[in-house]
Amino acid sequence: MPYPERFYPVVDSVAWLKRLAGLGVGTVQLRAKGPGQTPLSHADALSLVREALDAARGTATKLVVNDYWQAAIEAKAQHLHLGQEDLAALADADIKVIRAAGLTLGLSTHDDAELDNALRHNPDYVALGPIFPTTLKAMRFAPQGVPRIAEWKKRIGKIPLVAIGGIRLEQAPEIFAAGVDSIAVVSDVTQHPDPDARVRDWLALASQSARDTTLLRRTA
């Protein structure tokens, strides 16, 4: 299966991870903070990652750990995502440790300079955002808009491109058509009045999009 899969929820708790795993979601990112959005201590992060790995074990779900790379290594996770602030806090030696541990590495980008920085680290995927306005977190960057997707995809080539930021199911066909490999979704699942139904609709759309993409490639 591709990584990350075309529907890529981002959640803040193990409870959400369990729920999504039970629905058959293939890739889930756990992005958790402490009170006041402060980073967790290493001990708390390690406990959380271990609990999350236990929750995903035996399911089809790949767990992506956001930020807590040391806990991810110690708990023997397989996938890691870093924002630009996280990345800036690391030395080159830390990146080598992450790679030596066998972790895949996804990186967030918001402008040309951040994309250049991300590509320097040979990421396993690049996330572009926010595509649309989002209220979930304070953003230093204006919405990128759909046209930016094709530009980013052209620049990164075969590296998977993930779109994130304010994306709803109804906008997904346009986003996929613009060239992304995956859509990261937060509020359209976690704040939806019927999350389970919404997830099923996302999974169906992502599956259809993958079939359409394969067909286009075969006939091109």
Secondary structure, DSSP 8 states (H G I E B T S, - for coil): --SS-SEEEEESSHHHHHHHHHTT-SEEEE----GGG----HHHHHHHHHHHHHHHTTSS-EEEEES-HHHHHHTT-SEEEE-HHHHHTS-HHHHHHHHHTT-EEEEEE-SHHHHHHHHHT--SEEEE--SS--SSS--SS----THHHHHHHHHHTTS-EEEESS--GGGHHHHHHTT-SEEEESHHHHTSSSHHHHHHHHHHHHHHHHHHHHHHHHH-
